[in-house]
Amino acid sequence: MPVSKSTKLLINGEEKEVTFYNAETLLSVLRHKLGLTGAKPGCLNGDCGACTVNIDGQAQKSCLTLAIEAVGKDILTVEGLDSPIQGAFVDHFAFQCGYCTSGFLMNCHALLTEKKNPSDQEITKWLESNICRCTGYKEIEEAVKSVINFSNKR
Amino acid sequence: MSSYNFEYYKPKSIEEAASIFDQMDQQGKDPMYFSGGTEIITLKRLNQLKTGAVIDIKAIQECNVFEFHEDSLLTGAALTLTKVEELNLFPLLSQTVSEIADKTARNKITAGGNICGQIFYREAVLPFLLTDSELMIAGSDGRRNAPIKDVFNKQLLLNRGEFLVQMKTNRKYTEMPFVSIKRRRQWNTGYPLLTVAALKAEQGIRVAISGLTHFPFRSAQMEDALNRTDLAFEKRINLALSLLDVPILNDTEGSARYRLFVLKNTLYDIFQELEGDKLASIEEH
């Protein structure tokens, strides 16, 4: 029988005591042990980006991260996100079914935090990490650019 | 979650890592070294990999260096591809790895992990093949340095218990003209149809190829043909292709015939990039 152990994860600014197996992914622990179902299982292969969270400010696919690798790191999920990008997604109709949305939001947040004024090429490069089967990506691009333009005007 | 778990260790030194590997091996736990871990996690989920212990090398200082030391660039095996790209100390390497997977995945995939992985493209090795780099490998017998041509043949040849620590590249190569071209069947992410990296060295053009066959390679015969200055560029390319002695992949990414067609055009693009002035002058005549 596999042995799990209790440890602390820093998630959305709070330390959470959680028990998990070494082989368990961060995605699984977030969803099944902590009830944080914002990050979604899509491909479970690192291709679709629906599971994206931020770890120490960097976008990471939680399906390709062991929970134990995230010990001692600052984990941000969509449940803890407070970013203008969220309102921008609503304003620009940048989602339909919403399944990919949390992954996109976390990646966009990481992009806009790292680069205040990303070029079109940079936006495309970053967002190639996430797949949407509903929209044509145009609205998502407009939502990102609206946040950049708003930031530039302030 | 499956009933299959493993022990997890994160040593802080090369010697500690090798020692843990030995202990786990003696206990019959089939240990594995873990860097980015993207392949291990994926293959484990698909039940294509079984291990009783993983040894995470990301805390080992030598595996994380990325700096010039005297006349050499040291590239740690645990560096993420994003870090390699952002610091851009080796532009050919930056350009080559910037096309692997996608941006977020590159925040996790490491240089050493890509080179040592089971997925055969191993594109991160191409710049090191081109630059005749030296590899530092470590295990319970200590550390050893070896020219890449002696330890990389289709894949990295490691003895049991060994792991790749870092790559050492002569500084002069990092400053030479280069080009790296990745052709895919469609879109901008995904596995390559073909990746060709090239360098213009003192002796001539060097090329290394991934995706044409089941392993990345560099061919001395092909390079000799491509550097035949007595021949026109197109004849050199045709001669180089005639000297190919590897089985060409024929799969859903592309047929063998299509791959050769793409390789031919890619080699021409490489000549355009690295010998553009000579190409124009020959074509005028």
Interface residues (C-beta under 8 A of the other chain):
Chain A: M1 P2 V3 S4 Y21 N22 A23 E24 T25 S28 L44 N45 G46 G49 T52 Q58 A59 Q60 K61 C63 L64 T65 L66 I68 E69 N107 T124 K125 W126 E128 S129 N130
Chain B: M1 S3 Y4 N5 F6 E7 Y8 G37 T38 I41 T42 K44 R45 V54 D56 T82 A101 D102 K103 T104 A105 N107 K108 N188 T189
